[in-house]
Amino acid sequence: MLKITLYSADKCPHCKSAKAFLKQRKLAFVELNVDRNRRAAKELQRLGARGLPFIVIGQQSLSGFDVKKLERMIASQQR
């Protein structure tokens, strides 16, 4: 089973799109909202994220919401 973490913010439209993408594909994920969770915000900085959403799947990460890149990440983790 994939371990997916989605770092998001309240007013981020791309975060909403990423969340909808994951839900539509029935993929379980943990959402950490950096606006409401200081620990998540600090963790995001530590990870070197360059934007939101920031998605972590296994050892791979993605800044921003790029459907093709995200699909490749998911496929590579499901092997």
Biopython code that builds the backbone (N, CA, C, O; Angstrom):
import numpy as np
from Bio.PDB.StructureBuilder import StructureBuilder

atoms = [
    (1, "MET", "N", (0.825, -1.184, 0.000)),
    (1, "MET", "CA", (0.000, 0.000, 0.000)),
    (1, "MET", "C", (0.871, 1.249, 0.000)),
    (1, "MET", "O", (1.874, 1.321, 0.709)),
    (2, "LEU", "N", (0.480, 2.216, -0.792)),
    (2, "LEU", "CA", (1.233, 3.454, -0.896)),
    (2, "LEU", "C", (1.066, 4.304, 0.359)),
    (2, "LEU", "O", (-0.018, 4.379, 0.938)),
    (3, "LYS", "N", (2.146, 4.933, 0.760)),
    (3, "LYS", "CA", (2.066, 5.912, 1.841)),
    (3, "LYS", "C", (2.186, 7.285, 1.177)),
    (3, "LYS", "O", (3.250, 7.669, 0.690)),
    (4, "ILE", "N", (1.065, 8.013, 1.171)),
    (4, "ILE", "CA", (1.011, 9.307, 0.500)),
    (4, "ILE", "C", (0.726, 10.393, 1.532)),
    (4, "ILE", "O", (-0.200, 10.281, 2.336)),
    (5, "THR", "N", (1.543, 11.448, 1.492)),
    (5, "THR", "CA", (1.324, 12.607, 2.346)),
    (5, "THR", "C", (1.171, 13.822, 1.448)),
    (5, "THR", "O", (1.997, 14.067, 0.568)),
    (6, "LEU", "N", (0.111, 14.577, 1.678)),
    (6, "LEU", "CA", (-0.180, 15.783, 0.917)),
    (6, "LEU", "C", (-0.094, 16.980, 1.854)),
    (6, "LEU", "O", (-0.902, 17.111, 2.773)),
    (7, "TYR", "N", (0.880, 17.852, 1.625)),
    (7, "TYR", "CA", (0.989, 19.101, 2.372)),
    (7, "TYR", "C", (0.180, 20.134, 1.597)),
    (7, "TYR", "O", (0.367, 20.303, 0.392)),
    (8, "SER", "N", (-0.718, 20.822, 2.295)),
    (8, "SER", "CA", (-1.621, 21.743, 1.623)),
    (8, "SER", "C", (-1.798, 23.018, 2.433)),
    (8, "SER", "O", (-1.317, 23.139, 3.560)),
    (9, "ALA", "N", (-2.509, 23.971, 1.820)),
    (9, "ALA", "CA", (-2.874, 25.224, 2.489)),
    (9, "ALA", "C", (-4.329, 25.521, 2.157)),
    (9, "ALA", "O", (-4.853, 25.066, 1.140)),
    (10, "ASP", "N", (-4.971, 26.285, 3.025)),
    (10, "ASP", "CA", (-6.402, 26.556, 2.887)),
    (10, "ASP", "C", (-6.803, 27.177, 1.553)),
    (10, "ASP", "O", (-7.774, 26.737, 0.937)),
    (11, "LYS", "N", (-6.087, 28.172, 1.106)),
    (11, "LYS", "CA", (-6.490, 28.919, -0.092)),
    (11, "LYS", "C", (-5.725, 28.522, -1.345)),
    (11, "LYS", "O", (-5.639, 29.307, -2.290)),
    (12, "CYS", "N", (-5.177, 27.337, -1.368)),
    (12, "CYS", "CA", (-4.373, 26.858, -2.495)),
    (12, "CYS", "C", (-5.247, 26.057, -3.465)),
    (12, "CYS", "O", (-5.648, 24.938, -3.144)),
    (13, "PRO", "N", (-5.547, 26.610, -4.645)),
    (13, "PRO", "CA", (-6.397, 25.884, -5.591)),
    (13, "PRO", "C", (-5.746, 24.604, -6.112)),
    (13, "PRO", "O", (-6.435, 23.620, -6.378)),
    (14, "HIS", "N", (-4.427, 24.615, -6.257)),
    (14, "HIS", "CA", (-3.729, 23.422, -6.732)),
    (14, "HIS", "C", (-3.753, 22.310, -5.684)),
    (14, "HIS", "O", (-3.745, 21.125, -6.020)),
    (15, "CYS", "N", (-3.784, 22.706, -4.420)),
    (15, "CYS", "CA", (-3.907, 21.734, -3.330)),
    (15, "CYS", "C", (-5.256, 21.028, -3.412)),
    (15, "CYS", "O", (-5.345, 19.812, -3.242)),
    (16, "LYS", "N", (-6.298, 21.803, -3.674)),
    (16, "LYS", "CA", (-7.642, 21.226, -3.822)),
    (16, "LYS", "C", (-7.691, 20.268, -5.005)),
    (16, "LYS", "O", (-8.326, 19.216, -4.929)),
    (17, "SER", "N", (-7.022, 20.628, -6.099)),
    (17, "SER", "CA", (-6.981, 19.756, -7.284)),
    (17, "SER", "C", (-6.237, 18.457, -6.990)),
    (17, "SER", "O", (-6.668, 17.380, -7.399)),
    (18, "ALA", "N", (-5.120, 18.568, -6.280)),
    (18, "ALA", "CA", (-4.348, 17.373, -5.935)),
    (18, "ALA", "C", (-5.160, 16.448, -5.030)),
    (18, "ALA", "O", (-5.158, 15.229, -5.204)),
    (19, "LYS", "N", (-5.839, 17.037, -4.079)),
    (19, "LYS", "CA", (-6.679, 16.263, -3.160)),
    (19, "LYS", "C", (-7.794, 15.548, -3.926)),
    (19, "LYS", "O", (-8.063, 14.373, -3.678)),
    (20, "ALA", "N", (-8.437, 16.249, -4.849)),
    (20, "ALA", "CA", (-9.503, 15.656, -5.662)),
    (20, "ALA", "C", (-8.950, 14.533, -6.538)),
    (20, "ALA", "O", (-9.602, 13.502, -6.706)),
    (21, "PHE", "N", (-7.767, 14.722, -7.090)),
    (21, "PHE", "CA", (-7.108, 13.701, -7.906)),
    (21, "PHE", "C", (-6.918, 12.418, -7.106)),
    (21, "PHE", "O", (-7.258, 11.332, -7.574)),
    (22, "LEU", "N", (-6.374, 12.547, -5.895)),
    (22, "LEU", "CA", (-6.115, 11.380, -5.058)),
    (22, "LEU", "C", (-7.412, 10.690, -4.639)),
    (22, "LEU", "O", (-7.499, 9.462, -4.637)),
    (23, "LYS", "N", (-8.410, 11.489, -4.288)),
    (23, "LYS", "CA", (-9.703, 10.922, -3.892)),
    (23, "LYS", "C", (-10.372, 10.212, -5.062)),
    (23, "LYS", "O", (-10.930, 9.128, -4.894)),
    (24, "GLN", "N", (-10.319, 10.815, -6.236)),
    (24, "GLN", "CA", (-10.944, 10.234, -7.425)),
    (24, "GLN", "C", (-10.343, 8.853, -7.737)),
    (24, "GLN", "O", (-11.042, 7.953, -8.202)),
    (25, "ARG", "N", (-9.065, 8.706, -7.479)),
    (25, "ARG", "CA", (-8.386, 7.432, -7.736)),
    (25, "ARG", "C", (-8.442, 6.495, -6.533)),
    (25, "ARG", "O", (-7.821, 5.432, -6.522)),
    (26, "LYS", "N", (-9.200, 6.913, -5.523)),
    (26, "LYS", "CA", (-9.408, 6.119, -4.306)),
    (26, "LYS", "C", (-8.083, 5.738, -3.625)),
    (26, "LYS", "O", (-7.907, 4.616, -3.150)),
    (27, "LEU", "N", (-7.163, 6.704, -3.595)),
    (27, "LEU", "CA", (-5.876, 6.501, -2.946)),
    (27, "LEU", "C", (-5.926, 7.111, -1.549)),
    (27, "LEU", "O", (-6.290, 8.275, -1.381)),
    (28, "ALA", "N", (-5.564, 6.327, -0.571)),
    (28, "ALA", "CA", (-5.531, 6.824, 0.805)),
    (28, "ALA", "C", (-4.341, 7.762, 0.959)),
    (28, "ALA", "O", (-3.256, 7.493, 0.445)),
    (29, "PHE", "N", (-4.552, 8.855, 1.666)),
    (29, "PHE", "CA", (-3.467, 9.805, 1.896)),
    (29, "PHE", "C", (-3.716, 10.550, 3.200)),
    (29, "PHE", "O", (-4.835, 10.625, 3.705)),
    (30, "VAL", "N", (-2.627, 11.094, 3.718)),
    (30, "VAL", "CA", (-2.689, 11.933, 4.908)),
    (30, "VAL", "C", (-2.499, 13.364, 4.433)),
    (30, "VAL", "O", (-1.531, 13.674, 3.737)),
    (31, "GLU", "N", (-3.429, 14.235, 4.812)),
    (31, "GLU", "CA", (-3.306, 15.647, 4.454)),
    (31, "GLU", "C", (-2.805, 16.423, 5.667)),
    (31, "GLU", "O", (-3.370, 16.334, 6.758)),
    (32, "LEU", "N", (-1.745, 17.177, 5.457)),
    (32, "LEU", "CA", (-1.198, 18.037, 6.505)),
    (32, "LEU", "C", (-1.323, 19.475, 6.028)),
    (32, "LEU", "O", (-0.644, 19.895, 5.091)),
    (33, "ASN", "N", (-2.198, 20.222, 6.684)),
    (33, "ASN", "CA", (-2.462, 21.595, 6.306)),
    (33, "ASN", "C", (-1.479, 22.512, 7.031)),
    (33, "ASN", "O", (-1.499, 22.611, 8.258)),
    (34, "VAL", "N", (-0.625, 23.175, 6.267)),
    (34, "VAL", "CA", (0.425, 23.999, 6.868)),
    (34, "VAL", "C", (-0.116, 25.300, 7.460)),
    (34, "VAL", "O", (0.567, 25.949, 8.252)),
    (35, "ASP", "N", (-1.333, 25.685, 7.086)),
    (35, "ASP", "CA", (-1.948, 26.874, 7.688)),
    (35, "ASP", "C", (-2.428, 26.582, 9.105)),
    (35, "ASP", "O", (-2.459, 27.476, 9.951)),
    (36, "ARG", "N", (-2.796, 25.349, 9.359)),
    (36, "ARG", "CA", (-3.386, 24.988, 10.653)),
    (36, "ARG", "C", (-2.457, 24.166, 11.549)),
    (36, "ARG", "O", (-2.755, 23.952, 12.725)),
    (37, "ASN", "N", (-1.348, 23.713, 11.001)),
    (37, "ASN", "CA", (-0.488, 22.788, 11.719)),
    (37, "ASN", "C", (0.956, 23.292, 11.652)),
    (37, "ASN", "O", (1.630, 23.145, 10.632)),
    (38, "ARG", "N", (1.415, 23.881, 12.742)),
    (38, "ARG", "CA", (2.788, 24.430, 12.778)),
    (38, "ARG", "C", (3.846, 23.353, 12.554)),
    (38, "ARG", "O", (4.846, 23.580, 11.872)),
    (39, "ARG", "N", (3.615, 22.197, 13.128)),
    (39, "ARG", "CA", (4.577, 21.101, 12.975)),
    (39, "ARG", "C", (4.706, 20.716, 11.495)),
    (39, "ARG", "O", (5.805, 20.465, 11.002)),
    (40, "ALA", "N", (3.576, 20.676, 10.805)),
    (40, "ALA", "CA", (3.596, 20.345, 9.373)),
    (40, "ALA", "C", (4.330, 21.423, 8.580)),
    (40, "ALA", "O", (5.065, 21.111, 7.642)),
    (41, "ALA", "N", (4.136, 22.689, 8.951)),
    (41, "ALA", "CA", (4.820, 23.790, 8.267)),
    (41, "ALA", "C", (6.335, 23.690, 8.446)),
    (41, "ALA", "O", (7.088, 23.911, 7.497)),
    (42, "LYS", "N", (6.776, 23.363, 9.638)),
    (42, "LYS", "CA", (8.212, 23.205, 9.895)),
    (42, "LYS", "C", (8.764, 21.997, 9.152)),
    (42, "LYS", "O", (9.865, 22.046, 8.604)),
    (43, "GLU", "N", (7.998, 20.916, 9.136)),
    (43, "GLU", "CA", (8.416, 19.714, 8.420)),
    (43, "GLU", "C", (8.541, 20.009, 6.921)),
    (43, "GLU", "O", (9.470, 19.534, 6.267)),
    (44, "LEU", "N", (7.625, 20.777, 6.394)),
    (44, "LEU", "CA", (7.645, 21.149, 4.982)),
    (44, "LEU", "C", (8.919, 21.919, 4.656)),
    (44, "LEU", "O", (9.547, 21.671, 3.627)),
    (45, "GLN", "N", (9.305, 22.852, 5.526)),
    (45, "GLN", "CA", (10.551, 23.598, 5.337)),
    (45, "GLN", "C", (11.751, 22.659, 5.374)),
    (45, "GLN", "O", (12.665, 22.770, 4.557)),
    (46, "ARG", "N", (11.738, 21.737, 6.327)),
    (46, "ARG", "CA", (12.844, 20.789, 6.470)),
    (46, "ARG", "C", (12.998, 19.928, 5.223)),
    (46, "ARG", "O", (14.110, 19.563, 4.841)),
    (47, "LEU", "N", (11.881, 19.610, 4.598)),
    (47, "LEU", "CA", (11.908, 18.787, 3.390)),
    (47, "LEU", "C", (12.372, 19.564, 2.159)),
    (47, "LEU", "O", (12.640, 18.975, 1.112)),
    (48, "GLY", "N", (12.464, 20.883, 2.286)),
    (48, "GLY", "CA", (12.945, 21.702, 1.177)),
    (48, "GLY", "C", (11.904, 21.931, 0.093)),
    (48, "GLY", "O", (12.252, 22.126, -1.072)),
    (49, "ALA", "N", (10.649, 21.908, 0.461)),
    (49, "ALA", "CA", (9.573, 22.109, -0.512)),
    (49, "ALA", "C", (9.685, 23.489, -1.138)),
    (49, "ALA", "O", (10.026, 24.470, -0.478)),
    (50, "ARG", "N", (9.387, 23.537, -2.442)),
    (50, "ARG", "CA", (9.450, 24.814, -3.150)),
    (50, "ARG", "C", (8.077, 25.346, -3.508)),
    (50, "ARG", "O", (7.965, 26.365, -4.189)),
    (51, "GLY", "N", (7.044, 24.678, -3.064)),
    (51, "GLY", "CA", (5.695, 25.140, -3.354)),
    (51, "GLY", "C", (4.664, 24.160, -2.841)),
    (51, "GLY", "O", (4.985, 23.075, -2.356)),
    (52, "LEU", "N", (3.427, 24.573, -2.963)),
    (52, "LEU", "CA", (2.309, 23.730, -2.555)),
    (52, "LEU", "C", (1.436, 23.449, -3.765)),
    (52, "LEU", "O", (1.359, 24.273, -4.677)),
    (53, "PRO", "N", (0.792, 22.324, -3.786)),
    (53, "PRO", "CA", (0.897, 21.255, -2.801)),
    (53, "PRO", "C", (2.273, 20.606, -2.869)),
    (53, "PRO", "O", (2.974, 20.702, -3.876)),
    (54, "PHE", "N", (2.637, 19.959, -1.801)),
    (54, "PHE", "CA", (3.859, 19.165, -1.757)),
    (54, "PHE", "C", (3.413, 17.754, -1.430)),
    (54, "PHE", "O", (2.797, 17.506, -0.393)),
    (55, "ILE", "N", (3.730, 16.837, -2.321)),
    (55, "ILE", "CA", (3.244, 15.461, -2.191)),
    (55, "ILE", "C", (4.425, 14.531, -2.012)),
    (55, "ILE", "O", (5.392, 14.583, -2.772)),
    (56, "VAL", "N", (4.342, 13.681, -1.004)),
    (56, "VAL", "CA", (5.389, 12.699, -0.740)),
    (56, "VAL", "C", (4.770, 11.311, -0.885)),
    (56, "VAL", "O", (3.762, 10.984, -0.258)),
    (57, "ILE", "N", (5.413, 10.505, -1.739)),
    (57, "ILE", "CA", (5.000, 9.110, -1.914)),
    (57, "ILE", "C", (6.254, 8.266, -1.759)),
    (57, "ILE", "O", (7.152, 8.300, -2.601)),
    (58, "GLY", "N", (6.302, 7.516, -0.680)),
    (58, "GLY", "CA", (7.506, 6.732, -0.405)),
    (58, "GLY", "C", (8.689, 7.674, -0.218)),
    (58, "GLY", "O", (8.658, 8.558, 0.638)),
    (59, "GLN", "N", (9.732, 7.482, -1.023)),
    (59, "GLN", "CA", (10.930, 8.319, -0.956)),
    (59, "GLN", "C", (10.924, 9.435, -2.001)),
    (59, "GLN", "O", (11.884, 10.199, -2.100)),
    (60, "GLN", "N", (9.855, 9.530, -2.772)),
    (60, "GLN", "CA", (9.759, 10.539, -3.829)),
    (60, "GLN", "C", (8.886, 11.704, -3.382)),
    (60, "GLN", "O", (7.986, 11.542, -2.558)),
    (61, "SER", "N", (9.165, 12.875, -3.935)),
    (61, "SER", "CA", (8.342, 14.043, -3.604)),
    (61, "SER", "C", (8.114, 14.886, -4.848)),
    (61, "SER", "O", (8.868, 14.820, -5.819)),
    (62, "LEU", "N", (7.059, 15.674, -4.788)),
    (62, "LEU", "CA", (6.674, 16.534, -5.899)),
    (62, "LEU", "C", (6.174, 17.859, -5.350)),
    (62, "LEU", "O", (5.261, 17.890, -4.525)),
    (63, "SER", "N", (6.775, 18.961, -5.810)),
    (63, "SER", "CA", (6.286, 20.301, -5.479)),
    (63, "SER", "C", (5.339, 20.727, -6.588)),
    (63, "SER", "O", (5.680, 20.651, -7.769)),
    (64, "GLY", "N", (4.159, 21.172, -6.208)),
    (64, "GLY", "CA", (3.169, 21.572, -7.193)),
    (64, "GLY", "C", (2.302, 20.398, -7.598)),
    (64, "GLY", "O", (2.491, 19.275, -7.131)),
    (65, "PHE", "N", (1.346, 20.675, -8.476)),
    (65, "PHE", "CA", (0.430, 19.627, -8.931)),
    (65, "PHE", "C", (0.597, 19.441, -10.428)),
    (65, "PHE", "O", (0.129, 20.252, -11.226)),
    (66, "ASP", "N", (1.271, 18.361, -10.794)),
    (66, "ASP", "CA", (1.491, 17.984, -12.189)),
    (66, "ASP", "C", (0.954, 16.563, -12.333)),
    (66, "ASP", "O", (1.553, 15.615, -11.825)),
    (67, "VAL", "N", (-0.168, 16.418, -13.023)),
    (67, "VAL", "CA", (-0.854, 15.121, -13.119)),
    (67, "VAL", "C", (0.067, 14.041, -13.662)),
    (67, "VAL", "O", (0.134, 12.949, -13.099)),
    (68, "LYS", "N", (0.771, 14.325, -14.739)),
    (68, "LYS", "CA", (1.627, 13.298, -15.359)),
    (68, "LYS", "C", (2.749, 12.860, -14.424)),
    (68, "LYS", "O", (3.021, 11.666, -14.295)),
    (69, "LYS", "N", (3.398, 13.818, -13.776)),
    (69, "LYS", "CA", (4.459, 13.466, -12.828)),
    (69, "LYS", "C", (3.897, 12.665, -11.659)),
    (69, "LYS", "O", (4.500, 11.687, -11.217)),
    (70, "LEU", "N", (2.745, 13.087, -11.168)),
    (70, "LEU", "CA", (2.127, 12.394, -10.037)),
    (70, "LEU", "C", (1.735, 10.970, -10.430)),
    (70, "LEU", "O", (1.942, 10.039, -9.651)),
    (71, "GLU", "N", (1.180, 10.791, -11.611)),
    (71, "GLU", "CA", (0.832, 9.445, -12.082)),
    (71, "GLU", "C", (2.069, 8.561, -12.203)),
    (71, "GLU", "O", (2.022, 7.378, -11.866)),
    (72, "ARG", "N", (3.188, 9.135, -12.687)),
    (72, "ARG", "CA", (4.440, 8.356, -12.780)),
    (72, "ARG", "C", (4.948, 7.967, -11.396)),
    (72, "ARG", "O", (5.418, 6.847, -11.195)),
    (73, "MET", "N", (4.853, 8.892, -10.442)),
    (73, "MET", "CA", (5.286, 8.581, -9.076)),
    (73, "MET", "C", (4.467, 7.435, -8.506)),
    (73, "MET", "O", (5.015, 6.503, -7.918)),
    (74, "ILE", "N", (3.165, 7.506, -8.679)),
    (74, "ILE", "CA", (2.276, 6.468, -8.148)),
    (74, "ILE", "C", (2.584, 5.131, -8.805)),
    (74, "ILE", "O", (2.682, 4.107, -8.128)),
    (75, "ALA", "N", (2.737, 5.141, -10.121)),
    (75, "ALA", "CA", (3.017, 3.895, -10.852)),
    (75, "ALA", "C", (4.334, 3.276, -10.410)),
    (75, "ALA", "O", (4.432, 2.057, -10.268)),
    (76, "SER", "N", (5.355, 4.115, -10.189)),
    (76, "SER", "CA", (6.663, 3.574, -9.801)),
    (76, "SER", "C", (6.633, 2.970, -8.396)),
    (76, "SER", "O", (7.409, 2.064, -8.095)),
    (77, "GLN", "N", (5.749, 3.462, -7.542)),
    (77, "GLN", "CA", (5.636, 2.941, -6.182)),
    (77, "GLN", "C", (4.767, 1.687, -6.102)),
    (77, "GLN", "O", (4.853, 0.933, -5.133)),
    (78, "GLN", "N", (3.933, 1.464, -7.113)),
    (78, "GLN", "CA", (3.046, 0.312, -7.087)),
    (78, "GLN", "C", (3.673, -0.948, -7.663)),
    (78, "GLN", "O", (3.057, -2.014, -7.652)),
    (79, "ARG", "N", (4.878, -0.830, -8.158)),
    (79, "ARG", "CA", (5.578, -1.998, -8.735)),
    (79, "ARG", "C", (6.074, -2.926, -7.661)),
    (79, "ARG", "O", (6.681, -3.952, -7.964)),
]
sb = StructureBuilder()
sb.init_structure("model")
sb.init_model(0)
sb.init_chain("A")
sb.init_seg("    ")
for serial, (resi, resn, name, xyz) in enumerate(atoms, 1):
    if name == "N":
        sb.init_residue(resn, " ", resi, " ")
    sb.init_atom(name, np.array(xyz, "f"), 0.0, 1.0, " ", f" {name:<3s}", serial, name[0])
structure = sb.get_structure()
